[in-house]
């Protein structure tokens, strides 16, 4: 019996009790889906529900009375071994071994579909993440957002959402000008300007621009008049840098559906259009020669300058035009993943949505904290190539894509994390990604050995033999996967999948130590071996499905 099947059985008991006059509930009070959860203390049963407490008030009776009525009916459901009423009205349910064990076959037959739902079917989600300036390699903070953002996209897709991964390409403004000046300076053999960019990558790009121009029969761009030289290094330098960024992200298993150019908002007239729209609606007011958004009316801590007193648009003008563009493209939820220095954007972006007449809930902003790399107990502070920052290529080069992605996604984004490079290359259980991947490799090895010895799932299945405590615990963990995925999607917290996988791996390793899938010596193959193989394969299915949500490989051998 799956958690979904138990939930449906409890709802049927509720409906039956109402129809029989055992409970009096107003129309629509019976929930469409009864929430069932694993008790923290397994002595309390396989599953628990607090639905009786939820329905006490509408039923007009104490919650224990509701629970007692349900317990009688639920005890008669096939596959339910016992039902106890605990505390103020909790229901603790114990399944018989056969009903619990049936989950193994359900999971194997579902394959990659197990854990997926249609909870967000019909929702169009724009998920914007990384969006680093194209003035250098992806730094460590951006790398964390790449791992978290892509994993969140996978989790949202697993619950039915239509997700567009979007990269906001900041190719407009002062940082691009400083980038161009830095390239030109290096091409001329000079140091970068004081406010410019350093690092070996600047020299590499500058050299490439000069070499490509000469190879095409064009003059050395560094010899052109300054304005022409700066434009040549700006346009070509940004393109080269962004190609490198996209390549690094692709190698990190992160690809975007849309690369949106900030500059297009200005050149297309979108910024001017949205400013005029807000002026016409009275959402902008003029003061001291500047135009301000009345954002305090929508929960922001202060009004925001949209057009500066010199007539140039402030950065928020682009934010406004960009949000309007997203909504015009049909997205009903716009999620932004931003760095630790962007706390002010939460109220600002929600105020922008409200200024357009939208529900501020169409905007969600996740703020991520800093990442520190540690090697030999000492912080790693500088990149060999980028000079002043640690980059994605530094991390991946040190530990590989799998370990890097897993390490960055397994903690809540609102917590600062230290990534221990020494730990992530160890092949021990202390290394969380190794621990989970090794569990998958072990399930694969067990499957190969079993089939070599003639143990085949298609030859038999008797879930009643899965009666050992470690089997009950493993089945419980497997059954919890859909809930873990749903919660990760609802709370926008993909780290919950990683933590779930670590718990599942622990349950599997304990089971492996206690129960054999393959026969010993001349022992005949029986349904006990075959059924345990079903459980082994079910575990492999869930581990693979969970790792896929994190963009981490599920190796068959390690």
C-alpha positions as CSV (number, residue, x, y, z in Angstrom):
1,X,0.0,0.0,0.0
2,X,1.5,3.3,-1.0
3,X,1.0,6.5,1.0
4,X,-1.4,7.8,-1.7
5,X,-3.5,4.6,-1.4
6,X,-3.6,4.9,2.4
7,X,-4.6,8.6,2.0
8,X,-7.4,7.6,-0.3
9,X,-8.5,4.8,2.1
10,X,-8.7,7.3,5.0
11,X,-10.7,9.7,2.9
12,X,-13.1,6.9,1.9
13,X,-13.5,6.0,5.6
14,X,-14.4,9.7,6.3
15,X,-16.9,9.8,3.5
16,X,-18.4,6.5,4.7
17,X,-18.7,7.7,8.3
18,X,-20.5,10.9,7.1
19,X,-22.9,8.9,4.9
20,X,-23.6,6.6,7.8
21,X,-24.3,9.4,10.2
22,X,-21.4,8.6,12.4
23,X,-19.9,12.0,11.8
24,X,-21.6,15.3,10.9
25,X,-19.5,17.4,8.5
26,X,-20.5,20.3,6.3
27,X,-20.3,19.8,2.6
28,X,-16.8,20.1,1.3
29,X,-15.2,19.7,4.7
30,X,-13.7,16.3,3.9
31,X,-10.2,17.1,2.4
32,X,-9.5,16.0,-1.2
33,X,-6.2,14.5,0.0
34,X,-5.7,13.4,3.6
35,X,-2.1,14.1,4.7
36,X,-0.2,11.0,6.0
37,X,3.3,11.2,7.3
38,X,6.0,8.9,8.8
39,X,6.0,9.1,12.6
40,X,9.4,10.3,13.9
41,X,9.2,7.3,16.3
42,X,8.7,4.2,14.3
43,X,7.2,2.5,17.4
44,X,4.2,4.6,16.7
45,X,3.5,2.9,13.4
46,X,4.2,3.0,9.7
47,X,2.1,6.1,9.0
48,X,0.3,8.8,11.0
49,X,-2.4,11.4,10.2
50,X,-3.8,14.4,12.1
51,X,-6.9,14.6,10.0
52,X,-9.1,14.1,13.1
53,X,-7.7,17.3,14.7
54,X,-8.3,19.1,11.4
55,X,-12.0,18.0,11.3
56,X,-12.8,18.4,15.0
57,X,-14.2,21.9,14.7
58,X,-16.4,21.4,11.7
59,X,-17.6,18.1,13.1
60,X,-18.4,19.8,16.4
61,X,-16.9,17.0,18.5
62,X,-13.6,16.4,20.2
63,X,-10.8,15.2,17.9
64,X,-10.4,11.9,19.7
65,X,-14.1,11.2,18.8
66,X,-13.4,11.8,15.2
67,X,-10.3,9.6,15.4
68,X,-12.1,6.8,17.2
69,X,-14.8,6.7,14.4
70,X,-12.1,6.6,11.8
71,X,-10.0,4.0,13.6
72,X,-12.9,1.5,13.6
73,X,-13.5,1.9,9.8
74,X,-9.8,2.0,8.9
75,X,-9.1,-1.2,10.8
76,X,-11.3,-3.1,8.4
77,X,-9.4,-1.9,5.3
78,X,-7.4,-4.6,3.6
79,X,-3.7,-4.3,4.3
80,X,-4.1,-2.4,7.5
81,X,-2.9,-4.4,10.5
82,X,-3.8,-2.0,13.3
83,X,-4.9,1.5,14.0
84,X,-4.2,3.3,17.3
85,X,-5.6,6.7,18.5
86,X,-2.8,8.7,20.2
87,X,-2.7,11.9,22.2
88,X,-5.4,14.4,21.3
89,X,-6.5,12.5,18.3
90,X,-3.6,11.3,16.1
91,X,-4.1,8.1,14.1
92,X,-1.2,5.8,14.0
93,X,-1.4,3.1,11.3
94,X,0.5,-0.1,11.0
95,X,0.3,-2.0,7.7
96,X,0.6,-5.7,7.4
97,X,3.8,-6.9,5.7
98,X,2.2,-7.9,2.5
99,X,0.5,-4.5,2.1
100,X,3.7,-2.6,3.0
101,X,5.9,-4.8,0.8
102,X,3.6,-4.3,-2.3
103,X,5.2,-0.9,-2.6
104,X,8.4,-2.5,-3.9
105,X,6.7,-3.8,-7.0
106,X,4.8,-0.5,-7.4
107,X,8.0,1.5,-7.5
108,X,9.9,-0.8,-9.9
109,X,7.0,-0.8,-12.3
110,X,6.7,2.9,-12.1
111,X,10.4,3.4,-12.8
112,X,11.3,7.0,-13.5
113,X,7.7,8.1,-13.0
114,X,7.8,7.2,-9.3
115,X,7.8,10.4,-7.2
116,X,6.4,12.5,-10.0
117,X,3.0,14.2,-9.7
118,X,0.8,16.7,-11.5
119,X,0.4,19.0,-8.5
120,X,1.6,22.1,-10.5
121,X,0.2,21.0,-13.9
122,X,-0.8,24.1,-15.9
123,X,1.6,26.5,-14.0
124,X,4.0,28.3,-16.2
125,X,7.1,29.2,-14.2
126,X,10.0,31.5,-15.2
127,X,13.0,30.6,-13.1
128,X,15.8,33.1,-13.4
129,X,19.2,32.1,-11.9
130,X,22.9,32.7,-12.1
131,X,22.6,35.8,-14.3
132,X,26.2,36.9,-13.6
133,X,27.7,39.8,-15.3
134,X,29.5,38.7,-18.5
135,X,32.8,40.3,-17.3
136,X,34.5,37.1,-15.9
137,X,34.1,33.4,-15.2
138,X,31.2,32.2,-13.1
139,X,32.2,32.8,-9.4
140,X,31.5,30.5,-6.6
141,X,28.2,32.2,-5.6
142,X,27.0,31.9,-9.2
143,X,28.0,28.3,-9.1
144,X,25.8,27.6,-6.1
145,X,22.9,29.2,-7.9
146,X,23.6,27.1,-11.0
147,X,23.3,23.9,-8.9
148,X,20.4,25.1,-6.9
149,X,18.5,26.7,-9.7
150,X,18.8,23.8,-12.1
151,X,17.8,21.3,-9.3
152,X,14.8,23.5,-8.4
153,X,13.8,23.5,-12.0
154,X,13.9,19.7,-12.1
155,X,11.9,19.4,-8.9
156,X,9.2,21.8,-10.1
157,X,9.0,19.9,-13.4
158,X,8.6,16.7,-11.4
159,X,5.4,18.0,-9.9
160,X,4.0,19.0,-13.3
161,X,5.1,22.7,-13.7
162,X,6.1,24.0,-17.1
163,X,9.5,25.6,-16.2
164,X,11.6,27.9,-18.3
165,X,15.2,28.3,-17.2
166,X,16.3,31.9,-17.9
167,X,19.6,33.7,-17.7
168,X,19.5,37.5,-17.5
169,X,22.5,38.7,-19.5
170,X,23.7,41.9,-17.9
171,X,25.2,43.4,-21.0
172,X,24.3,47.0,-20.3
173,X,25.9,49.6,-18.0
174,X,29.1,50.7,-16.3
175,X,30.4,47.2,-15.6
176,X,30.6,46.4,-19.4
177,X,32.4,49.7,-20.0
178,X,35.0,48.8,-17.3
179,X,35.4,45.4,-18.9
180,X,36.1,46.9,-22.3
181,X,38.7,49.3,-20.8
182,X,40.4,46.5,-19.0
183,X,40.7,44.4,-22.2
184,X,42.0,47.4,-24.2
185,X,44.6,48.2,-21.5
186,X,45.9,44.6,-21.5
187,X,46.1,44.6,-25.3
188,X,48.2,47.7,-25.0
189,X,50.4,46.0,-22.4
190,X,49.1,48.2,-19.6
191,X,47.7,47.4,-16.2
192,X,43.9,47.4,-16.0
193,X,42.2,50.6,-14.7
194,X,41.8,50.9,-11.0
195,X,38.1,50.1,-11.2
196,X,38.6,47.5,-13.9
197,X,39.0,43.7,-14.0
198,X,42.1,41.7,-13.4
199,X,43.1,38.1,-13.7
200,X,44.7,36.0,-16.5
201,X,41.4,35.6,-18.3
202,X,41.4,39.3,-19.2
203,X,44.8,38.9,-21.0
204,X,43.5,35.6,-22.7
205,X,40.4,37.4,-24.1
206,X,42.3,40.5,-25.2
207,X,44.9,38.3,-27.0
208,X,42.1,36.3,-28.7
209,X,40.4,39.5,-29.9
210,X,43.6,40.8,-31.4
211,X,44.6,37.5,-32.9
212,X,41.2,36.9,-34.5
213,X,41.1,40.4,-36.0
214,X,44.6,40.0,-37.6
215,X,43.6,36.5,-38.9
216,X,40.6,38.0,-40.6
217,X,42.8,40.7,-42.3
218,X,41.5,43.5,-40.0
219,X,43.7,45.9,-38.2
220,X,44.8,45.3,-34.6
221,X,41.8,46.8,-32.7
222,X,44.0,48.2,-30.0
223,X,45.5,50.6,-32.7
224,X,42.1,52.1,-33.6
225,X,40.9,55.5,-32.2
226,X,39.9,55.0,-28.5
227,X,36.2,55.0,-29.1
228,X,36.4,52.5,-31.9
229,X,38.9,50.4,-29.9
230,X,36.7,50.3,-26.9
231,X,33.6,49.3,-28.9
232,X,35.6,46.5,-30.6
233,X,36.8,45.1,-27.3
234,X,33.5,45.5,-25.7
235,X,31.4,43.7,-28.3
236,X,33.8,40.9,-29.0
237,X,35.0,40.6,-25.4
238,X,31.4,40.2,-24.1
239,X,30.7,37.6,-26.7
240,X,33.8,35.6,-25.9
241,X,33.3,35.8,-22.2
242,X,29.6,34.8,-22.4
243,X,30.5,31.9,-24.7
244,X,32.9,30.7,-22.1
245,X,30.3,31.1,-19.3
246,X,27.7,29.1,-21.3
247,X,30.3,26.4,-21.9
248,X,31.2,26.2,-18.3
249,X,27.5,26.0,-17.3
250,X,26.8,23.3,-19.9
251,X,29.7,21.2,-18.6
252,X,28.1,21.7,-15.1
253,X,24.9,20.1,-16.6
254,X,23.1,23.5,-16.6
255,X,21.5,24.7,-19.8
256,X,19.1,27.6,-20.2
257,X,16.0,27.8,-22.4
258,X,16.3,31.6,-22.7
259,X,19.3,34.0,-22.6
260,X,17.7,37.4,-22.1
261,X,19.8,40.4,-23.0
262,X,19.4,43.4,-20.6
263,X,20.6,45.7,-23.4
264,X,17.5,44.7,-25.5
265,X,15.2,46.3,-23.0
266,X,16.9,49.6,-23.7
267,X,17.4,49.3,-27.4
268,X,13.9,48.0,-28.1
269,X,12.2,50.8,-26.3
270,X,10.8,48.5,-23.6
271,X,12.2,50.6,-20.8
272,X,10.8,53.9,-22.2
273,X,7.5,52.1,-22.8
274,X,7.1,50.9,-19.2
275,X,8.1,54.2,-17.8
276,X,5.4,55.9,-19.8
277,X,2.9,53.3,-18.8
278,X,3.6,53.9,-15.1
279,X,3.5,57.7,-15.6
280,X,0.1,57.4,-17.2
281,X,-1.2,55.2,-14.4
282,X,0.1,57.6,-11.7
283,X,2.5,55.0,-10.3
284,X,5.5,57.4,-10.9
285,X,5.9,60.8,-9.4
286,X,8.4,63.6,-10.1
287,X,10.7,65.0,-7.4
288,X,14.0,66.9,-7.6
289,X,14.1,66.4,-11.4
290,X,13.8,62.6,-11.1
291,X,10.9,60.2,-11.5
292,X,10.2,57.8,-8.6
293,X,8.1,54.6,-8.3
294,X,5.5,54.8,-5.5
295,X,6.8,51.5,-4.3
296,X,6.1,52.2,-0.6
297,X,2.4,52.0,-1.4
298,X,3.1,48.3,-2.2
299,X,5.2,47.3,0.8
300,X,8.7,48.5,-0.2
301,X,10.7,50.3,2.5
302,X,11.2,53.4,0.3
303,X,10.2,54.8,-3.1
304,X,12.6,53.9,-5.9
305,X,14.2,56.2,-8.5
306,X,13.3,55.0,-12.0
307,X,14.5,57.9,-14.1
308,X,17.4,59.8,-12.6
309,X,17.6,63.6,-12.6
310,X,20.1,63.5,-15.6
311,X,17.4,61.7,-17.6
312,X,19.0,58.3,-17.6
313,X,17.2,55.2,-16.4
314,X,18.1,53.8,-13.0
315,X,18.7,50.0,-12.7
316,X,15.2,49.5,-11.4
317,X,13.8,50.7,-14.8
318,X,15.2,47.6,-16.4
319,X,13.8,45.5,-13.6
320,X,10.3,46.9,-14.3
321,X,10.6,46.3,-18.1
322,X,11.9,42.8,-17.6
323,X,9.1,41.8,-15.2
324,X,6.5,43.2,-17.6
325,X,8.2,41.2,-20.4
326,X,8.0,38.0,-18.4
327,X,4.4,38.5,-17.7
328,X,3.7,39.3,-21.3
329,X,5.3,35.9,-22.2
330,X,2.6,34.2,-20.2
331,X,4.5,33.2,-17.0
332,X,2.2,33.1,-14.0
333,X,5.0,32.7,-11.5
334,X,8.4,34.4,-11.8
335,X,11.1,33.1,-9.4
336,X,14.3,35.0,-9.0
337,X,17.4,33.4,-7.4
338,X,19.6,36.3,-6.2
339,X,22.8,36.7,-4.2
340,X,23.2,37.6,-0.5
341,X,23.6,41.3,-1.4
342,X,20.2,41.5,-3.0
343,X,17.8,41.5,0.0
344,X,16.4,44.8,-1.0
345,X,15.1,43.2,-4.3
346,X,12.4,41.2,-2.5
347,X,10.1,44.1,-1.7
348,X,11.2,46.0,-4.8
349,X,10.2,43.3,-7.3
350,X,7.0,42.5,-5.5
351,X,6.2,46.3,-5.5
352,X,6.9,46.3,-9.2
353,X,4.4,43.5,-9.8
354,X,1.8,45.3,-7.7
355,X,2.4,48.5,-9.7
356,X,1.4,46.7,-12.8
357,X,-1.8,45.5,-11.1
358,X,-0.5,42.0,-10.5
359,X,-0.8,40.0,-7.3
360,X,2.7,40.3,-5.7
361,X,2.6,36.6,-5.2
362,X,3.5,36.2,-8.9
363,X,7.0,37.1,-7.9
364,X,9.1,35.0,-5.6
365,X,12.7,35.9,-4.6
366,X,15.1,33.4,-3.1
367,X,18.2,34.9,-1.5
368,X,21.3,32.7,-1.3
369,X,24.2,33.1,1.1
370,X,27.9,32.9,0.6
371,X,30.0,29.8,-0.2
372,X,33.5,29.2,1.1
373,X,35.9,26.6,-0.2
374,X,38.2,25.0,2.4
375,X,41.3,22.9,1.7
376,X,43.5,21.5,4.5
377,X,41.4,23.4,6.9
378,X,42.3,26.7,5.2
379,X,39.9,28.9,3.2
380,X,40.7,29.0,-0.6
381,X,40.3,32.6,-1.5
382,X,41.8,33.2,-5.0
383,X,41.6,31.5,-8.4
384,X,44.7,30.8,-10.4
385,X,43.0,32.2,-13.5
386,X,40.5,34.8,-12.3
387,X,42.8,36.2,-9.6
388,X,40.4,37.8,-7.2
389,X,37.6,35.2,-6.9
390,X,37.1,31.4,-6.8
391,X,35.3,30.2,-9.9
392,X,33.2,27.3,-11.1
393,X,36.1,25.8,-13.0
394,X,38.2,25.9,-9.8
395,X,35.6,23.9,-7.9
396,X,34.8,21.4,-10.6
397,X,38.5,20.9,-11.3
398,X,39.0,20.0,-7.7
399,X,36.2,17.6,-7.0
400,X,34.2,17.0,-10.3
401,X,30.7,17.9,-11.4
402,X,28.8,15.4,-9.2
403,X,30.4,16.3,-5.9
404,X,30.3,20.0,-6.7
405,X,26.6,20.0,-7.6
406,X,25.7,17.8,-4.6
407,X,27.7,19.8,-2.1
408,X,26.2,23.1,-3.2
409,X,22.6,21.9,-3.3
410,X,22.4,19.8,-0.1
411,X,22.1,22.8,2.2
412,X,19.4,25.4,2.5
413,X,20.2,28.4,0.3
414,X,19.7,30.8,3.3
415,X,22.7,29.3,5.1
416,X,26.3,30.1,4.5
417,X,28.2,26.9,3.7
418,X,31.8,25.7,3.8
419,X,32.7,23.3,1.0
420,X,35.5,20.9,2.2
421,X,37.5,20.0,-0.9
422,X,39.4,17.3,0.9
423,X,36.1,15.6,2.1
424,X,34.5,15.7,-1.4
425,X,37.2,13.5,-3.0
426,X,37.2,10.9,-0.3
427,X,35.6,7.5,-1.0
428,X,34.2,7.1,2.4
429,X,30.8,7.4,4.1
430,X,31.8,10.7,5.5
431,X,31.5,12.1,2.0
432,X,27.7,12.6,1.4
433,X,27.7,12.3,-2.4
434,X,29.8,9.2,-2.2
435,X,27.5,7.7,0.4
436,X,24.4,8.1,-1.8
437,X,26.1,7.2,-5.1
438,X,27.7,4.1,-3.5
439,X,24.2,3.0,-2.3
440,X,23.1,3.1,-5.9
441,X,26.2,1.3,-7.1
442,X,25.6,-1.3,-4.5
443,X,22.0,-1.9,-5.6
444,X,23.3,-2.3,-9.1
445,X,25.9,-4.8,-8.0
446,X,23.4,-6.8,-6.0
447,X,21.1,-6.9,-9.0
448,X,23.9,-8.2,-11.3
449,X,25.0,-10.9,-8.8
450,X,21.4,-12.0,-8.2
451,X,20.6,-12.4,-11.9
452,X,23.9,-14.3,-12.5
453,X,22.7,-16.8,-9.8
454,X,19.3,-17.1,-11.4
455,X,17.3,-14.8,-9.1
456,X,14.8,-12.9,-11.3
457,X,12.0,-10.6,-10.3
458,X,9.8,-11.8,-13.0
459,X,9.7,-15.3,-11.5
460,X,7.9,-14.4,-8.3
461,X,6.9,-11.8,-5.7
462,X,5.6,-12.4,-2.2
463,X,5.5,-9.1,-0.3
464,X,4.5,-10.9,3.0
465,X,8.1,-12.1,3.4
466,X,9.4,-8.6,3.8
467,X,8.8,-8.7,7.5
468,X,12.2,-7.8,9.0
469,X,12.6,-4.5,10.8
470,X,15.2,-3.3,8.3
471,X,12.8,-4.1,5.5
472,X,10.0,-2.2,7.2
473,X,12.3,0.8,7.6
474,X,13.5,0.6,4.0
475,X,10.0,0.4,2.6
476,X,9.0,3.4,4.8
477,X,11.9,5.4,3.4
478,X,11.0,4.4,-0.2
479,X,7.4,5.4,0.4
480,X,8.4,8.8,1.6
481,X,10.0,9.9,-1.7
482,X,6.9,11.4,-3.3
483,X,6.3,13.5,-0.1
484,X,10.0,14.7,-0.1
485,X,9.7,15.8,-3.8
486,X,6.4,17.5,-3.2
487,X,7.7,19.4,-0.2
488,X,10.9,20.4,-2.0
489,X,8.8,21.9,-4.8
490,X,6.3,23.6,-2.5
491,X,9.0,25.2,-0.3
492,X,11.4,25.8,-3.2
493,X,14.0,23.8,-1.3
494,X,15.8,21.1,-3.4
495,X,18.2,20.4,-0.5
496,X,15.3,18.3,1.0
497,X,15.8,15.8,-1.8
498,X,19.5,15.4,-1.0
499,X,18.8,15.0,2.7
500,X,16.1,12.4,1.9
501,X,18.5,10.5,-0.3
502,X,21.1,10.3,2.5
503,X,18.5,8.9,4.8
504,X,17.3,6.4,2.2
505,X,20.9,5.3,1.6
506,X,21.3,4.7,5.3
507,X,18.2,2.5,5.4
508,X,19.5,0.6,2.4
509,X,23.0,0.0,3.8
510,X,21.4,-1.3,7.1
511,X,19.1,-3.7,5.2
512,X,22.0,-4.9,3.0
513,X,23.9,-5.8,6.2
514,X,21.0,-7.9,7.5
515,X,19.3,-9.6,4.5
516,X,20.7,-11.5,1.6
517,X,19.2,-11.3,-1.9
518,X,21.3,-14.1,-3.3
519,X,21.2,-17.8,-2.2
520,X,24.1,-19.3,-0.2
521,X,26.0,-22.2,-1.6
522,X,23.6,-24.9,-2.9
523,X,20.5,-23.1,-1.5
524,X,17.6,-23.1,-3.9
525,X,16.3,-19.8,-5.2
526,X,12.9,-19.0,-3.6
527,X,10.4,-16.2,-3.6
528,X,12.2,-14.8,-0.6
529,X,15.3,-14.0,-2.8
530,X,13.1,-12.8,-5.6
531,X,11.1,-10.5,-3.4
532,X,14.2,-9.1,-1.8
533,X,15.5,-8.4,-5.3
534,X,12.3,-6.4,-5.9
535,X,13.0,-4.3,-2.8
536,X,16.6,-3.9,-3.9
537,X,15.6,-2.7,-7.3
538,X,12.9,-0.4,-5.9
539,X,15.7,1.3,-3.8
540,X,17.8,1.6,-7.0
541,X,14.9,3.3,-8.8
542,X,14.3,5.8,-6.0
543,X,18.0,6.6,-5.7
544,X,18.3,7.2,-9.4
545,X,15.2,9.3,-9.6
546,X,16.4,11.4,-6.7
547,X,19.9,11.9,-8.0
548,X,18.4,12.9,-11.4
549,X,16.5,15.7,-9.7
550,X,19.8,17.0,-8.4
551,X,21.6,16.7,-11.7
552,X,23.9,14.1,-10.2
553,X,24.8,10.8,-11.9
554,X,23.8,7.4,-10.5
555,X,26.8,5.2,-11.2
556,X,26.3,1.4,-11.5
557,X,29.9,0.8,-10.3
558,X,32.2,2.6,-8.1
